[in-house]
Amino acid sequence: MKHRRLSITLYLVVAFLYWVSLFLYVPTLSSYAESKTHSLAVVGIVLSMYGLWQALIRIPLGITADWLGRRKPFVILGLALAGLGAWILGEADSATGLIIGRALTGLAAGAWVPLIVLFNTLFPRHETIRATTFLTLANSIGRVLATSLTGTLNNLGGFKLTFILATAVAGLSIVLLLPVSEQRQPANPPSVTSLVQLVTRKDVLLPTLLAALLQYVNWTATLSFIPILVKQLGGTGVTQSLYVSVNIGLVVLGNLTVAAIVYRTGIRRLLYLGFIILAAGLGVVALSPSLLILFGGQVLLGLAEGVLYPTLMGLSIRFVVDAERTTAMGLHQAVYALGTFAGPWFSGLLAAAIGLQPMFGITAFACLVVSLFLTTQLELLSTSNKLVQS
């Protein structure tokens, strides 16, 4: 019992530091990239590399980890790439350097797949959603701390200081993870048939598509173009940092809400409520004439993400056997990473063509329609298979 508690604690601390290293520079990364490229379309491409490369790595990573029965080495590799990518971003003097650095941090984000599965091995199967909520809470707290410091650190040492500290934090997380033991799982050689069966399982696919939509919105809004809108409305670097931190702070509140009420309220109701709030937050951003009203949109977006993210992640592996869980989580995160890629990329092109706030309005409408359709399909599946407990 003591060993289990120590392992849980260390994994939570590592998860916290992992996300600090990935997000310490994020609130002003779009402005930093814009200062070197002077093009919203190019900024969108740079930012989209994070999503593209994590989408490409996560399924192969999940398959390999299940094949070897080992997950911890891949987590350590991801932490190392987080530090290297941050260092390259800080040293970049062109779009090419920014793209390479951001791509490496995208590969680093692939470590979230084995880290989640490792953590879940410490909990019984019926507590999967609760376990992912705890780990997501460490994720959210790490991102809140990191993003709340960005503006102040920029004032103290310029953009470069945040990248240096992100590299150092990644190194510290590796040191803390090294002594944690891993219970090796039986090797599970990859099979095309089993992979196809997994990909086509609706209980895995539907939550995954909804998670991709959530990430599309999150990376379009909070982590890419709202900071630029804050600047256009008169905000400073500290204001940009504050807005992202408040958003992620509300993610923490959403995480706590899920942990407390998920089994009483029901997953179906949480999904409907979460996506309605998400679309409403985008609508507020689209219509914001001032920083104060824009702040309200950030609050709604953060609360919605906090409710939806752990719920969808836990749901995607809830009924998957242990030997295929890392692959399933790799699939889930690879597909939702496509939203992380497509959000900055497509929204950057759209914003360059029609303007930032009209882009947010179109995104709000599309989010509402698609999310309600997919959630209804998941509800129909749960009714026929008794998949989701309400």
N, C-alpha and C positions, 0 to 999 in steps of 0.2 A: 504493500500500500504506500509506504514512504517513497519507494523507487518510482511508483507510478505518479505520485504527486510531484516529485522532483522533475520527472520527465515532462509532465504537463506544463509546469512552470517554465522550464527552460525553452520548450518549444514556443510558448507564448511570448517570451522575451525575444527569442530569435525572430519570430514573425513580426514583432513590433519594430525591431531594428532593421529588418529587411525592408519594410515599407517606408521607414524613415529614409533609408539610403536611396530608395527609388523616387521619393516625393519631395525631398528637401529643396529641390530647385524647380519643381513643376509650376507653382503659381506664376512665375515670371519667365518660364521657358519660352512661351510664345512671343513675348516681347523681346527676349534675348535673341531668339531666332530672327525676328523681324528686323532687329537692328543690324543683322549681318546679311540679310537677303532683300529686305525692302519690298516683299511681295507676300500677300496673304496666301496665294496659291502655293508658293514654295514653303511657307510656314506650315501649311496644312500637310504637305508631303513629308517634311521633317518630322512633325508630330505623329504622323500616321505610321512611321517606321516601328514605333513601339508596339502597336497592335499587329502589324503585319508579321513581324518576326516571332512574336509569341504565338500567333496563330499557326505559323509553320512548324514550330518546334514542339508544341504541346502534345499532339497525338503521337509522333515518334518517341517522344520522351516517356509518355505513359506506357506505350507498348514495351519499350526497352526496360523500364523499371519493373514491370510485371514479369517480363521474360527472365530477368536476373534475380528477381525476388529482393532487390535492394532499392531503396529510395533515398537514403541519407546522402550518398555521394553526389547525387544529382542536385540536391539542395545546396550542398557546399559549392559546387560548380556555379550554380546560379548566383550565389552571393558574391563569388569572385567576379563574375561578369557584370554584376551591378556596380561594383567598385570601379572596374576598368572602363565601363561605359560612361560613368559620371566623370572620370578623369579626362577622357577624350572629348566629351562635350565642353568641359571647361577650357581645354586647350584649342578648340576648333576656331579657325578664322575664316571659314567658308561654309557654304551649304553642304559640301561633300563631307567635311569633318563632322558637322552636326548630324547628318544622315547616318554615318558610321556609328557615332556614339549612341544615338537614339536606337539604332538597330540592336546594338549590344545590350542595352537596357531592356529591350523587348525580349531578347533571348533569356536574359536574367529573370524576367517575369515568368518564364516557363517553370521555374523552381516552385512556384505556388502550387503546381499540380502534385508533386510528391510530398510537399510539406503538409498539405491538407490531408492526404491519405495516411501519412505517418501519424498525424495527430488523431485521426479517427480510429486508428488501431488501439488507442488507449480507452475507448468508450464502447459500450455495447451497441449493437446495430440499431436498436430502437431509439437511441439518442443521437443519431447521425445529424439531424438538423440542429439540435442543441450544440453539438460539438463544433460544427462549422460556424455556428453563431459566435461561440467563444473565440475561435480563431479569427473570425472576421472582426470581432470587437478589438482584438490586439492590432489587427490591420488598420482599423479606423482610428484608434487612438494614436498609433504611430504616424499616420498621415495628418492628423490634426496637429500634433506637435511639430512635425516637419514643416507643414505649410504655414503655421503661425509664425515660424521663425524666419521664413524666406525674406520678407521685406526688410526686416531689421538687419539680417546678415548682409543683404545687398548694400544697405547703407553703410555698414561697417567696413566691408572689404570688396564691394562690387559683386557682380554676378559670379566671379570665379570662386569666391569663398564657399558658396553653397556646394559647388561641385567637389571641392577639396574635402569638405566635411562629410559629404555623402560617401566618398571613397573610404574615408576612415571608419565610418559607421559600418560599412559592409565588411571591412576587415575584422572589426570587433565581433560582429555576429558570427563569423566563421570560428573565431576562438571559442566562443561560448557553446557552439554546436558540437565541436570536436569530441568532448567527453561524453556526450549523450549516446547511450547504446541504442541500437536498432535490432528488433527481433526480425530476423530474416524470414521472409515468406517463401513457400515452395515455388520453385521456378515454374513459370507458365509460358512455354514457347508460343510465339505469335501464330495465329491462324487467320487466314483471309476469311474463312467462313464465319468464325466467331466475331471477327471485327465487323463484318457486314451485318450480322445479326444484331450486334450492339448498336451500330449506327442507325439501324432502322427501327429500333425499339422506341415506341412513342413515349414511354415513360421517361426515357433519357432525352429524346430529341425535342419534345415540346418545351420542357423547362430550359433547354439549351438555347433554343431559338428566342425565347423570351429574354434570356440573359444577354444574348447578342444585341437585342433591341435596347435593353437597359444600358449596356456599355456604349452603344452608338450615341445615345442621348447624353450620357455622362461625359464622354470625351468630346462631343460636339460643344457642349455647354460649359460646364464647370472647369474642365481641364484644358480647354483650347481657346474658345472665342469669347466667353464671358470676361476673362481678364482683359482682353483687348477692348471690349465694350466698356468695362470699368474705366479704362484709361481715356476712352473717347468722351465719357461723361464727366471727366475731371478728376478721376482718382489717381493716386500715386502707387508706387510699388508696394508700400505698406498696405494700402487699401486693397490692392489685388491679392496680397497674401491673406489679409483678413477675410475677404469674401470666400476664398477657397477653404480656409480653416473653419469658418462658420458652417459652410456646407458640409464638410466632413464631420464636424461636431454633431450636426443633426443626423448624419449617418450613424454615429455612435448611439444616439437616442433611438433611432430606428432599430438597430441591432438589439438593444436592451428590450425594446418593445416586443420583438419577435421571440426572444428567449423567454419572456414572461407569459405571453398569451398565445403562442402558436398552437398549442394543443387544446386550448379552450375556444379560441375564435375560429380556428380552421384555416387551412392553407388556402382554400379557394377564395374566401373573403379577403384574406390578406393580399392576394395577387390582384384582385379587382381594385381594391382600395389603393394599393401602391401605384398601379399604373395610371389611375385617374389623377392622383396627386402629381405624378411625374409629368403628365401632359399639361396639367394646370400650371406647374412651375415654369415650363417652357413658354406657355402663353403669357404669363406675367413678364418674363424676360423680353418677349417680343414686343410688348406694349410699354415697357418701362421708359418714362421720360426723365428719370432721375436715379441717382444712386440708391436712394431710400427704397423706392419701389423695386428696383433690381435686387436689392437685398432680400426682399420678401420672396422673390422667385428662387433665390439660392436656398432659402430655408426649405421651401417645398421640395426642391430637387434633392436636397440632402436627406430629408426624412423619407422620401420615396425610395431612394437607393438603399438606405439602411434597412428598410422593411423587405425589399425585393431580393437583394443580393444573396444573403445567406439562405433565404427560403428556397430560391431557385437552385442554388448550388447543392444544398442538402437533398432536395427532391430528386435531382438528376442521378444520384448514386444510391438512393435509399433502398432500392430493391435489386441492386447489382451484387453478385457474389464477390467475395473478398479477392479472389484471384484476378478479377477483371476490373477492380475498382479504380486503379491508377489509370488504366486505359480509358475507362468511362469518364473519369475526371479530366484526363487529357483531351478527350473529345469535347466535353462540355466547355472547357476553357479555350480550346482552339477555336471553336465556333464563335464563342462570345468575343474572342479577341478580334475576329473579323469585324465586329461592331466597333471595337477600339480603333481598328485601322480605317474602316470606312467613314466613321464619324468625322475626324479631322480632315481626311482627304476630300470626301464629297462635299462636306459642309464648307470647306475652304473654297472650293470651286464655286459653289452656289452663292456664298457670301460675296465673293469677288464679282459675281455677275449681277446680283440683285440687292446686296447690302446685308449687313449683319442681322438686324432685327427682322426683316422679312424672312430671312433664312430660318430664324428661330420659330416664326409663326408657322411656316410650312412643316417644319419638323414636329411641332406640337400636334398638328392635325394628323400627320402620318403615324405618329407614336400612338395616339389614342385609338385609331382605327385598327392598326395591326395588333396591338396588345389585347384589345377586347376580343378580336377574332381568335387569336391563339389561346387565350385563357379559356374561352368558351370550348375550344377543342379539348383542352386539358380537362375541363370539367366533365365533358361527355365521356372521356376516357375513364375518369375516376368513377363515374356513375356505373359504367359497364363492367369495369374490372375491380371496383372497390380499391382503387389505387391510393387516392388521397383521402385521408380521414378528415371529415368535417364535423 
